Amino acid sequence: MSDQDQFIFALDIGTRSVVGIVAREVEEGLEIVHTAMEEHRQRAMLDGQIHDVVQVTQVVRRIKERLESQLDRPLREVSVAAAGRSLKTSRGRAERRSTSLQEYTREDILGLELAALQQAQKELQSAGGDAVRDYHCVGYSVVNHYLEGQPIGNLVGQRGLAAEIEVIGTFLPRVVVDSMFSVLQRAGLEMKSLTLEPIAAINVVIPPNMRQLNLTLVDIGAGTSDIAITSGGTVIAYDMVPVAGDEITEQICQKYLLEFGEGERIKRELQSLVQSAPGREASDLEGKQVCACDVLGFEQLLDVRDVLASLEPTVEHLACQIADKIITLNGKPPQAVILVGGGSLTPLLPARLAQALGLPRDRVGVRGRESLRDLTGNLEDMKGPEFVTPVGIAVTSIKHQTLGFYEVFVNDQPVRLFNMRLGTVGDALLAAGVSLRHIHGLPGLAMTVEVNGQIKILRGTLGEPARITVNGEPSKLDRFVRAGDQIRFEAARKGADGGGRIGDLTPSLTPLDLVINGQPVHIDPPVTMNGKKATLDTPLEDGARIRYFHLNTLAQVLDAVGDLAALQTAHSIRYVLNGVEKIVPVSQPEAWINGRAVSLDSPVKTGDHIDIRPSKVKGLQLKEIVDLKQWEGQPLHVTVNDAEWSFPGQAPAFFLNNRPATGEEQVNDGDTIVVKAGRSANLILSELLARINFDPTPPEGKHKLDIRVNGFPADYATPIPDHSRVELIWR
């Protein structure tokens, strides 16, 4: 079958109706083979978004079956367009350089276009962050071609060292695209390509040779009004406003208490009457009436002029919304505005839009299928502006300015990838909603503890990376995938957190199993964690403070088992001196290890047999524990006229268990001792003279006392440091 015999199935799934055409490309342009149109029986779509997948599917299936019957062959692939609801646009550029002159082919240019589109998508994600992560590209237009840095109309067939293309891409939320996929799959159709409704419409209404003009195309449907603007030979902007023909219908329903379908019928009768009026103004419709049946079942005749008058505020609002968006995008009113779509037939809208833009009335016009060029075939049933978009969808698909898809499977779930390029495993995982955080296993958290004053860090283990296979073979993220590939993904596993037992950080500590005075004894090394008794098997806690003591000598063993029945007589006492715990021996027991007499400093090992005979406990006085001289105040030494003088410091104060003591008291285990040091001797000159009994009476013939301390003049209040030299001379 030749290319000209290839049929194109284009489907425009609109808010109010579904229009399908079967066409094929011929030398003269596009031949329309068959057409079909059906309205939604209920409001299954709102603002261009599919709300009831089942109902929309039923309409699409009936359109498909009707066309298949006329064509006498099945239809499997379909080209569609999405409305511009939540539309976002972004520009991108791509360049290709060569070391030698080369002729650029159509494939080269398509590759550059798609590279520029990818750049536009990156720019969008960079500007919008996570909010636009789930946006799909639904179409694009080439803004400019450049050869060697200079603008050029078309790069195909040109030769040069550098070629560059700038595109404007359009992006929609994933939910809009996915609902379209769901409808087509249920109807037994595969999406061949996807574009945006204003892109499709502008390709047939404003061809490239008209884009030097600053024109605006407005595709007014039932739920959205999509906008495209041209200037300087290219499309410079796409956008939309979420108001359209349904606003008019709802106003009629509210005014006259009508069901929505009845309101839609009245609106269409008004459109027909206005279209047939000579001047298409309200004054030309005097005496015209339409019959309406309200929700209570009463019929009423409505004066057409009254109905139009009630619609003027709503039409004004719709026109202002569209005009404001055009001015925002274009920066000024365009040279002309072209209206397409079923909503463009709204009575009074062209005139109000021209007024809102400050344009002459004849610069805003409605264009239907009749104005499209290069169309042949079955055109009898294609009347009105609602057929412009499906024709544009077909033409856009032929020119490959759309995006197709192919399907792979992630853990048996189908995932669609755009065929702008071969997708990677990473692309498929992202499309399946797999977070990149689940690709690489995080390491376990480290634990920090303090052991006998030293900081120890227990690192966690490394995480296990995700396991990825493609068709059963291990794979990496950058591997390209093709249609039908089966991807299996197992999320990464986090590493184990740092931790363990106290014994892991104290390898030199080992329990002792001994026989003491004939009794078997198991002794764990003294260990505390955060001040509480612990064992070597106690689990570690983050931030814990661990203290431990070795059991290397007999004295340490006896301290650890001091409550053993055979050793009830204490061989040492513990006391607290000024807040510091101290241990002092009060007896020296006689000891044998394995039958050999030993001292308390002798080493002990597991399996030893120890015999202990405690000696008589001697008494211990406070003055034997505390060095009294250490706590006495420092004396003061002074030389006065070559005579040496010494003045003692203040004696210390003793307290035993919070009671004053003299030093003769007996100290017992657990006592608390507080010593307050005596003050050092501290004198001024007047006190010194009193202490040495200086006679202040002047000798005969002398009346003035010259006083010097360490060579400097002094008076009676001068302080006297230790080892000072004082001179007292009568003059």
C-alpha positions in Angstrom: 0.0 0.0 0.0 1.5 3.4 -1.0 1.8 6.3 1.4 -1.1 8.0 -0.3 -3.3 5.1 0.6 -2.5 5.3 4.3 -5.5 6.5 6.2 -5.3 9.0 9.1 -7.8 8.7 11.9 -8.1 12.1 13.7 -10.3 12.5 16.7 -11.2 15.8 18.5 -12.6 14.8 21.9 -14.2 18.1 23.0 -16.2 19.2 26.1 -19.5 19.2 24.2 -18.9 16.7 21.3 -16.6 14.3 19.7 -15.6 14.8 16.0 -13.8 12.1 14.0 -12.5 12.2 10.5 -10.7 9.7 8.3 -8.4 11.3 5.8 -5.3 10.6 3.7 -2.6 12.7 2.3 -2.8 13.3 -1.4 -0.8 15.5 -3.8 -3.4 18.3 -3.6 -3.3 18.3 0.2 -5.7 16.4 2.4 -8.5 14.2 1.2 -11.4 13.7 3.6 -12.7 10.2 3.3 -15.4 10.0 6.1 -16.6 12.1 9.0 -18.7 11.5 12.1 -19.8 13.7 15.0 -21.7 12.9 18.2 -22.5 15.0 21.3 -22.0 13.8 24.9 -25.4 12.8 26.3 -24.4 14.1 29.7 -21.7 16.5 30.9 -19.0 13.9 30.9 -16.3 16.6 30.3 -15.7 19.9 32.0 -13.2 22.6 30.8 -11.6 20.2 28.4 -10.9 17.6 31.1 -12.4 14.1 31.0 -14.5 13.6 34.1 -16.4 10.4 33.2 -14.1 8.0 31.3 -16.9 5.4 30.8 -19.3 7.9 29.1 -16.7 9.5 26.9 -15.4 6.0 25.9 -18.9 5.0 24.8 -19.1 8.1 22.5 -15.6 7.5 21.1 -16.4 3.8 20.5 -19.6 4.7 18.5 -17.7 7.2 16.4 -15.0 4.6 15.7 -17.5 1.9 14.8 -19.4 4.3 12.5 -16.3 5.3 10.6 -15.1 1.6 10.4 -18.4 0.7 8.9 -18.1 3.4 6.3 -14.5 2.6 5.6 -15.0 -1.2 5.7 -11.7 -1.7 7.6 -10.8 -1.6 11.3 -9.2 1.5 12.8 -6.5 0.8 15.4 -4.4 4.0 15.6 -5.7 7.5 16.2 -4.3 11.0 16.4 -5.8 13.2 19.0 -5.4 16.7 20.6 -5.7 17.9 24.2 -7.3 21.1 25.3 -5.1 23.7 26.9 -6.3 23.2 30.5 -3.4 24.0 32.9 -1.3 24.6 29.9 2.4 25.7 30.4 4.8 26.7 27.6 8.6 26.8 27.5 11.2 27.6 24.9 14.3 25.6 24.1 17.2 25.7 21.6 19.4 23.0 20.2 22.5 23.3 18.0 24.4 20.8 15.8 27.9 21.5 14.7 30.0 19.7 12.1 33.7 19.9 11.1 32.8 19.9 7.4 30.0 21.3 5.3 27.1 18.9 5.2 23.6 18.8 3.9 20.9 18.7 6.5 18.2 16.1 6.0 14.7 16.0 7.4 15.9 13.4 9.9 18.6 15.8 11.1 16.1 18.6 11.5 13.7 16.4 13.4 16.5 15.3 15.8 17.3 19.0 16.4 13.7 19.8 17.0 13.4 17.1 19.6 16.7 18.0 21.3 15.4 21.6 21.5 12.1 20.3 23.0 14.0 18.4 25.6 15.8 21.6 26.5 12.5 23.4 26.8 11.3 20.7 29.2 14.4 21.1 31.3 13.9 24.8 31.4 10.3 24.3 32.5 11.3 21.9 35.3 14.1 24.2 36.4 11.7 27.1 36.7 8.7 25.2 38.2 10.4 22.6 40.3 8.3 19.7 41.6 5.1 21.4 40.7 5.7 20.6 37.0 7.5 17.3 37.3 4.4 15.4 36.1 3.8 17.5 33.0 3.8 15.9 29.6 4.8 17.6 26.4 1.8 17.5 24.1 3.1 19.5 21.1 5.6 22.1 19.9 6.1 24.6 17.2 9.4 25.7 15.6 10.1 29.4 16.3 13.2 29.8 14.2 15.8 28.0 12.1 19.4 29.3 12.1 22.2 28.4 9.7 25.7 29.7 10.7 23.9 31.9 13.3 21.6 33.6 10.7 17.8 33.1 10.6 16.7 30.9 7.7 13.2 29.7 6.6 14.0 26.0 6.3 17.1 24.0 7.1 16.3 20.9 5.0 18.7 20.7 2.1 20.9 23.5 3.4 24.7 23.1 3.9 26.7 24.6 6.8 29.0 24.0 9.7 26.3 24.9 12.4 22.6 24.5 12.5 20.3 25.6 15.3 16.6 25.4 16.0 14.4 27.2 18.6 11.1 25.7 19.5 8.2 26.6 21.8 6.9 23.5 23.6 3.5 23.1 25.3 3.0 20.9 28.4 0.0 19.6 30.1 -0.5 17.8 33.5 -0.1 14.1 33.3 -3.7 13.5 34.5 -5.0 15.2 31.4 -2.9 13.0 29.1 -3.6 9.8 31.1 -7.4 10.2 31.1 -7.1 10.5 27.3 -5.1 7.3 27.2 -7.6 5.5 29.3 -10.5 6.4 27.0 -8.7 5.3 23.9 -7.6 2.0 25.4 -11.1 1.2 26.5 -12.3 2.0 23.0 -9.8 -0.4 21.4 -7.6 2.4 20.0 -3.9 3.1 20.2 -2.7 6.7 20.4 -0.6 7.3 17.3 0.2 10.9 18.2 -0.8 13.7 20.5 -0.8 17.5 20.0 -2.5 20.5 21.4 -5.7 21.9 20.0 -4.4 25.4 19.2 -1.4 23.8 17.5 -3.6 21.7 15.4 -5.9 24.5 14.5 -3.1 27.0 13.7 -1.5 24.6 11.3 -4.5 24.8 8.9 -5.9 28.2 9.7 -2.7 30.2 9.8 -0.1 28.4 7.5 3.6 29.4 7.7 3.3 31.9 4.8 0.8 34.0 6.9 2.8 34.0 10.1 4.7 37.2 9.2 1.5 38.9 10.4 0.7 39.4 14.0 -2.4 37.2 14.1 -4.2 35.5 17.0 -6.1 32.2 16.7 -8.7 31.5 19.4 -10.1 28.0 19.4 -13.3 28.4 21.5 -14.8 25.2 22.6 -17.3 24.4 25.3 -15.0 24.5 28.3 -11.8 26.3 27.3 -10.6 28.9 24.9 -7.2 28.1 23.5 -5.0 30.8 22.1 -2.1 30.8 19.7 -0.3 34.0 18.4 2.0 34.4 15.3 4.4 37.2 14.5 7.6 37.5 12.4 7.0 34.3 10.6 6.6 32.0 13.6 4.3 31.1 16.5 5.4 33.1 19.5 2.9 32.0 22.2 0.3 29.5 23.3 -2.0 29.8 26.2 -5.7 29.4 27.3 -8.5 30.8 29.4 -10.8 28.4 31.3 -14.0 30.0 30.0 -15.9 29.2 26.7 -19.3 28.3 25.3 -20.6 26.6 28.4 -20.6 29.9 30.2 -23.2 31.1 27.8 -25.3 28.0 28.1 -25.2 28.1 31.9 -26.3 31.7 31.9 -29.4 30.8 29.8 -30.2 27.9 32.1 -29.9 30.1 35.2 -32.1 32.9 33.7 -34.9 30.7 32.4 -34.6 27.7 34.8 -33.7 25.2 32.0 -31.9 21.8 32.0 -28.4 22.1 30.5 -29.3 20.2 27.3 -32.3 22.5 26.7 -30.1 25.6 27.4 -27.6 24.3 24.8 -30.4 23.9 22.2 -31.7 27.4 22.9 -28.1 28.8 22.5 -27.8 27.1 19.1 -31.1 28.4 17.9 -29.9 31.9 18.8 -26.7 31.3 16.9 -28.7 30.3 13.8 -31.0 33.3 14.1 -28.1 35.8 14.5 -26.2 34.2 11.6 -29.2 34.5 9.4 -30.0 38.2 10.4 -28.9 40.7 7.8 -26.7 42.8 10.1 -26.3 40.2 12.7 -27.4 42.7 15.4 -30.1 42.5 18.0 -32.1 45.2 16.2 -32.5 42.8 13.2 -34.2 40.2 15.3 -37.4 42.1 16.2 -40.3 39.7 16.6 -38.2 36.6 16.7 -39.0 34.0 19.4 -37.7 30.7 20.6 -39.7 28.1 22.5 -38.2 26.7 25.7 -39.3 24.0 28.2 -38.2 24.6 31.8 -37.4 22.0 34.4 -41.0 22.2 35.7 -42.3 21.1 32.3 -43.8 24.5 31.4 -43.3 25.8 27.9 -42.5 29.4 27.3 -41.8 31.7 24.3 -38.6 33.7 24.7 -38.1 36.9 22.9 -34.7 36.6 21.1 -33.7 40.2 21.8 -34.5 39.8 25.5 -32.4 36.6 25.6 -29.5 38.3 23.9 -29.7 41.3 26.2 -29.5 38.9 29.2 -26.4 37.3 27.7 -24.5 40.5 27.1 -22.7 40.6 30.5 -21.6 37.0 30.1 -20.4 37.5 26.5 -18.7 40.7 27.6 -16.9 38.7 30.4 -15.8 36.0 28.0 -14.5 38.5 25.5 -12.6 40.4 28.2 -11.0 37.3 29.5 -9.8 36.3 26.0 -8.7 39.9 25.2 -6.7 40.2 28.5 -4.8 37.0 27.8 -4.0 38.1 24.2 -2.7 41.4 25.5 -0.6 39.7 28.2 1.0 37.3 25.6 1.4 39.7 22.7 2.1 42.9 24.6 -0.4 44.8 22.4 -3.5 44.1 20.3 -2.8 41.9 17.3 -3.5 42.9 13.7 -6.4 40.5 13.5 -8.1 37.7 15.5 -9.4 34.4 13.9 -12.0 32.5 15.8 -12.6 28.7 15.4 -14.4 26.0 17.4 -18.0 25.6 18.2 -17.9 28.3 20.8 -16.9 30.9 18.3 -20.5 31.0 17.1 -21.6 32.5 20.4 -23.9 35.4 19.5 -22.3 38.9 19.8 -18.9 37.5 20.7 -16.8 38.7 17.7 -18.1 42.2 18.1 -17.5 42.3 21.8 -14.0 40.8 21.4 -13.1 43.4 18.7 -14.3 46.1 21.1 -12.3 44.7 24.0 -9.1 44.7 21.9 -9.8 48.1 20.3 -9.9 46.5 16.8 -12.2 47.3 14.0 -15.2 44.9 13.9 -14.0 43.4 10.6 -10.6 42.4 12.1 -12.3 39.7 14.2 -13.8 36.9 12.2 -15.0 33.3 12.5 -13.5 30.8 10.1 -15.0 27.4 9.5 -14.0 24.4 7.5 -15.1 26.2 4.3 -12.2 28.6 4.6 -9.5 25.9 4.7 -7.4 25.3 1.6 -6.2 22.1 0.0 -9.1 20.0 1.2 -10.8 17.5 -1.1 -13.1 14.6 -0.7 -16.3 14.2 1.3 -16.8 17.8 2.5 -20.7 17.9 2.4 -21.1 17.1 6.2 -18.1 19.3 7.3 -19.7 22.7 7.9 -18.9 25.1 10.7 -15.8 26.0 12.8 -16.0 22.8 14.8 -14.4 20.8 12.0 -11.3 23.0 11.9 -9.5 21.3 14.8 -9.9 17.7 13.6 -8.6 18.7 10.2 -5.7 20.4 12.0 -5.0 17.2 14.0 -4.7 15.2 10.8 -2.4 17.7 9.1 -0.2 18.1 12.2 0.1 14.3 12.4 1.2 14.1 8.8 3.8 16.8 9.4 5.2 14.9 12.4 4.8 17.9 14.7 3.2 15.6 17.3 4.5 13.2 19.8 3.9 9.5 19.8 4.4 6.9 22.5 5.6 3.4 23.1 4.9 1.2 26.1 7.2 -0.7 28.4 6.4 -2.5 31.7 7.7 -1.8 35.1 6.9 -4.6 37.6 4.2 -5.8 35.1 2.6 -2.3 35.1 2.4 -0.6 31.7 4.3 2.7 31.4 4.2 5.0 28.4 7.3 6.8 27.1 7.4 9.5 24.4 9.1 8.4 21.3 11.0 11.7 20.8 14.0 9.5 21.6 14.6 6.1 23.1 13.9 6.3 26.8 16.1 4.9 29.4 15.4 2.7 32.4 15.6 5.8 34.5 12.9 7.5 32.3 10.6 4.5 32.7 11.1 4.4 36.5 10.3 8.1 36.8 7.2 7.6 34.6 6.1 4.8 36.8 6.4 7.1 39.9 9.5 5.5 41.3 11.4 8.1 43.4 15.1 8.4 42.7 15.6 8.2 46.4 14.7 4.5 46.2 17.5 3.8 43.6 20.5 4.1 46.0 20.4 2.5 49.4 21.1 5.0 52.2 23.8 4.1 54.7 22.8 3.3 58.2 23.1 6.0 60.8 26.2 6.1 62.9 26.2 5.8 66.7 28.4 7.8 69.0 29.2 6.7 72.6 31.8 7.7 75.2 33.9 4.9 76.7 36.0 5.9 79.7 36.2 9.5 78.4 37.0 8.5 74.8 34.6 9.1 72.0 33.8 6.0 69.9 31.9 6.2 66.6 30.1 3.0 65.4 29.4 3.5 61.7 26.3 2.0 60.0 26.6 -0.4 57.1 26.3 0.6 53.5 22.9 0.3 51.9 22.2 -2.2 49.2 21.4 -0.5 45.8 18.2 -1.2 44.0 18.1 -4.3 41.9 17.1 -3.6 38.3 16.7 -6.0 35.4 15.5 -5.6 31.9 14.1 -8.8 30.3 15.8 -10.7 33.1 19.2 -9.2 32.7 20.9 -6.9 35.2 20.7 -3.3 34.0 21.7 0.2 34.9 19.6 3.4 34.8 21.1 4.7 31.5 20.2 1.6 29.5 17.8 2.3 26.6 14.6 0.5 26.5 12.3 -0.5 23.6 8.7 -1.2 23.2 7.6 -4.2 25.2 10.6 -4.4 27.5 10.0 -5.9 30.9 11.6 -4.0 33.7 11.8 -5.4 37.2 12.6 -3.1 40.1 13.4 -3.9 43.7 13.8 -0.8 45.9 17.2 -0.2 47.5 17.6 -1.3 51.1 18.8 1.0 53.8 22.0 0.0 55.7 21.9 -1.2 59.3 22.4 1.5 61.9 25.6 1.5 64.0 25.2 -0.4 67.3 26.2 -3.4 69.2 27.0 -4.5 72.8 29.2 -2.9 75.4 31.5 -6.0 75.1 32.1 -4.9 71.4 33.9 -1.8 72.7 35.7 -3.4 75.6 37.4 -6.4 74.1 40.0 -6.6 76.9 37.2 -7.1 79.5 36.4 -10.7 80.2 34.4 -12.2 83.1 36.3 -14.2 85.7 35.3 -17.6 87.0 37.1 -18.2 90.4 36.9 -20.3 93.5 37.1 -18.1 96.6 37.3 -19.7 100.0 35.9 -22.9 98.4 32.9 -21.2 96.8 32.7 -20.8 93.0 32.2 -17.2 92.0 31.4 -15.7 88.6 32.5 -12.0 88.3 31.5 -9.7 85.5 33.8 -6.7 85.1 32.4 -3.5 86.7 30.6 -1.7 83.9 28.1 1.2 84.0 26.1 2.9 81.2 24.7 6.4 81.9 25.4 5.8 85.6 23.5 2.5 85.8 25.0 -1.0 86.2 25.4 -2.9 83.0 26.9 -6.0 81.6 29.0 -6.8 78.5 25.8 -8.0 76.7 23.9 -4.7 77.4 22.9 -3.1 74.0 24.6 0.2 73.2 22.5 3.4 73.1 23.4 6.5 71.1 25.1 9.1 73.2 25.7 6.7 76.1 28.5 7.3 78.6 30.2 4.0 79.5 32.6 3.4 82.4 34.4 0.2 83.1 37.2 -1.1 85.4 39.6 -4.0 84.9 39.8 -7.0 87.2 43.5 -7.7 86.8 44.7 -7.9 90.5 43.5 -9.6 93.6 42.7 -6.2 95.2 40.3 -5.4 92.3 38.7 -8.8 92.6 38.1 -8.3 96.3 36.6 -4.9 95.7 34.2 -6.5 93.1 33.1 -9.3 95.5 33.2 -7.3 98.8 29.7 -8.6 99.8 30.8 -12.3 99.6 29.9 -14.0 102.9 33.5 -15.1 103.5 34.8 -11.5 103.1 32.2 -9.5 105.1 35.0 -7.8 107.1 35.9 -4.8 105.0 39.5 -4.5 103.8 39.0 -0.9 102.6 36.6 2.0 103.0 35.2 4.5 100.6 34.7 8.1 101.5 34.0 11.3 99.7 36.4 14.3 100.2 35.2 17.6 98.9 33.0 15.8 96.4 35.7 13.3 95.2 35.2 9.6 96.0 38.3 8.0 97.4 39.3 4.5 98.6 41.8 3.8 101.4 42.8 0.3 102.7 42.1 -0.3 106.4 43.4 -3.9 106.6 45.7 -6.1 104.7 44.1 -9.5 104.4 46.3 -12.6 104.1 45.8 -14.2 100.6 46.8 -17.4 98.8 46.3 -18.1 95.1 46.5 -21.7 94.1 48.1 -22.5 97.5 50.8 -19.8 97.2 50.9 -16.7 99.5 50.5 -13.5 97.5 50.0 -9.8 97.9 46.9 -7.8 96.9 48.7 -6.6 93.8 49.1 -10.1 92.4 47.5 -10.9 89.0 44.4 -13.1 88.9 43.1 -15.2 86.0 40.0 -17.4 85.4 40.2 -20.7 87.2 42.3 -19.6 90.1 41.6 -20.9 93.6 41.8 -18.0 96.1 41.9 -18.3 99.9 41.4 -15.1 102.0 41.9 -14.7 105.7 41.0 -11.1 106.7 43.2 -9.4 109.2 42.0 -7.3 112.0 40.6 -4.0 110.8 42.5 -1.1 112.1 40.8 2.2 113.1 41.2 5.3 110.8 41.1 8.8 112.1 40.2 11.9 110.1 43.7 13.4 110.6 45.2 10.3 109.1 43.2 10.8 105.9 43.6 14.6 105.6 47.0 16.3 105.5 46.4 19.2 107.9 49.4 21.2 106.7 48.1 21.0 103.2 44.9 22.9 104.1 46.5 25.5 106.4 46.7 29.1 105.3 50.0 30.3 104.0 52.2 32.2 106.5 53.5 35.8 105.9 57.2 36.5 106.1 58.3 40.1 106.5 61.7 41.8 107.1 61.4 45.1 109.1 64.6 47.1 109.4 66.6 43.9 109.0 64.6 41.9 111.5 62.8 38.8 110.3 59.1 38.3 111.3 56.7 35.4 110.5 53.0 35.4 110.9 51.0 32.0 110.6 48.0 31.6 108.3 44.5 30.6 109.6 43.9 26.9 110.5 41.5 24.9 108.2 37.9 23.9 109.2 36.9 20.2 109.2 33.4 18.8 108.7 32.5 15.1 109.0 29.0 14.2 107.7 28.1 17.9 107.9 29.3 18.2 111.5 32.3 20.2 112.7 35.3 18.0 113.4 38.7 18.3 115.0 40.6 15.5 113.2 40.5 13.0 116.0 37.2 11.5 114.7 36.9 7.9 113.4 36.2 7.6 109.6 33.7 4.9 108.5 32.8 3.5 105.0 30.6 6.0 103.1 31.5 9.0 105.2 31.5 12.5 103.7 34.4 14.8 104.5 34.5 18.5 103.8 37.6 20.6 104.4 37.6 24.4 104.1 41.2 25.6 103.7 42.4 28.3 106.2 43.0 31.8 104.9 46.6 32.9 104.3 48.0 35.6 106.5 47.1 39.0 105.1 48.3 42.3 106.7 48.4 46.0 106.0 51.2 48.3 107.4 49.2 49.5 110.4 48.4 45.8 111.4 52.1 44.9 110.9 53.3 47.7 113.2 50.8 46.6 115.9 52.0 43.0 115.6 55.7 43.9 116.1 54.9 46.4 118.9 56.4 49.4 117.1 56.7 52.4 119.3 55.2 55.4 117.5 57.0 58.0 119.9 59.6 59.9 117.8 63.1 60.0 119.2 64.5 63.3 120.5 65.2 65.8 117.8 63.3 63.8 115.2 59.6 64.2 114.3 59.0 62.6 110.8 58.7 58.9 110.1 59.8 57.8 106.7 58.1 54.5 105.6 59.1 52.4 102.6 57.8 49.0 101.5 60.0 47.2 99.0 61.7 50.6 98.3 58.5 52.5 97.6 57.0 55.2 99.8 54.1 53.8 101.9 51.4 54.8 104.4 49.5 52.9 107.1 47.0 51.3 104.6 49.7 49.9 102.3 49.3 46.0 101.9 52.2 43.9 102.9 52.9 41.0 100.5 54.8 37.9 101.5 58.6 38.4 101.8 58.2 42.2 101.8 61.0 44.5 103.1 59.8 47.3 105.3 61.9 50.3 106.3 61.0 52.6 109.2 63.3 55.6 109.6 62.8 58.7 111.8 64.0 61.9 110.3 
